[in-house]
Amino acid sequence: MNNIIKEGKAVLKVAMVKTVSKQMDVFYNPVMKFNRDISVLLLNSLSRKGLNIADPLAGSGIRAVRFILELKKGKIKTLTVNDYSSKAVKSIKDNFKLNKIKASDDIIIKNEDANLFLLDSTGFDYIDIDPFGTPNPYLDSAVRRISREGILAVTATDTSALSGTYPRACIRKYWAVPLRNELMHEVGLRILVRKVQLVGSQYDKALVPVFSYSKDHYMRIFFRCTKGKEDVDSVLRQHGEFEGIGPIWKGALWDRKLIDRMVKGNKIPDNAKILQVIKDEASVGGVGFYDLHRIAKRYKVKIPRKEELIERLKDKGYKASGTHFSGKGIRSDIPLEKLLKLL
Ligand SMILES: C[S@@+](CC[C@H](N)C(=O)[O-])C[C@H]1O[C@@H](n2cnc3c(N)ncnc32)[C@H](O)[C@@H]1O
């Protein structure tokens, strides 16, 4: 049975199911609304207009519909929506109709394998890789077809490999040793950043994260692409070990100017809090954070309220913020000994 739902400015016909899974005829996951909200917000926060956009793994077409209805005027030059499933393509067409969108020279629907579709193209300014599980099968073609100054968006839902439940799987798929403690999500995200960057480096493409996060069952990174050996070398110099594991990306996960614009441009109240936390932690920077429960247990110290501690650290002249990776985490440049003394 089908159901009509609303997401952003889009209306959508989706199958009613008890559990969201790969086995659905056409894939739509309401939990990923935030993923799509952020894609819309990020694209609207870029100063660039006239983008050639590709959605190679489109499912129901919800992302593309939202781009068409919610991106600022002039943002889209062309939008190509693709899925290899003919049922998905039928649903994309139905959903376009439902939203009064007509396929045209600028809005194109394709029914191909994502890699063939990408490789057969002349390239895009924005490519959104949103697969089931690992993005690995699509990284090579996406990286090859992302243009200079383009944005490559990558989702991974195989977080059990990236965050250390299956260390061997992480080594095989992501060429790094994961961590299995409070920092596992940040480390997993940084392992994924590095993997995508290594694919880019083969083509002299430097991929620098401009916005990244880990949430629910997935990790998400937006990279800005530049071309050139120096830029690639500079990316590779920021790979390294962390607490005996890795290698991971040790550079910034966010572009601070972009996130300022995103916080200002956000119109969805439910998303304001996480965006503000990310803005705050982006201004602190660094790799990793202090998990207050772990510190309390390990060093037998009493921990004040998180907000209070952040204020105390700031009063002492340190940078400090919460972190979206953990409700119990504090990101700060204070060294551990000094933090323990303060506590
Ligand atoms: C996670 S869903 C996409 C969800 C969608 N991007 C959204 O925001 O709702 C992954 C989609 O990729 C499609 N797919 C899987 N392998 C593919 C391939 N090799 N080429 C093209 N499409 C593929 C599936 O049919 C499915 O619709």
The ligand as a Gaussian input file, in Angstrom:
#p B3LYP/6-31G(d) Opt

LIG

0 1
 C       20.061000       4.152000      -0.057000
 S       19.137000       4.134000      -1.534000
 C       19.111000       5.801000      -2.051000
 C       18.287000       6.700000      -1.243000
 C       18.107000       8.087000      -1.806000
 N       19.363000       8.683000      -2.221000
 C       17.373000       8.969000      -0.805000
 O       17.894000      10.059000      -0.402000
 O       16.269000       8.585000      -0.391000
 C       20.228000       3.417000      -2.680000
 C       19.660000       3.321000      -4.084000
 O       20.716000       2.914000      -4.953000
 C       20.204000       2.090000      -5.952000
 N       21.357000       1.310000      -6.470000
 C       22.047000       0.323000      -5.838000
 N       23.097000      -0.070000      -6.607000
 C       23.086000       0.702000      -7.732000
 C       23.912000       0.795000      -8.876000
 N       24.981000       0.006000      -9.017000
 N       23.615000       1.710000      -9.807000
 C       22.530000       2.522000      -9.673000
 N       21.694000       2.465000      -8.609000
 C       21.971000       1.589000      -7.646000
 C       19.125000       1.275000      -5.278000
 O       18.164000       0.829000      -6.232000
 C       18.563000       2.296000      -4.284000
 O       17.428000       2.935000      -4.809000

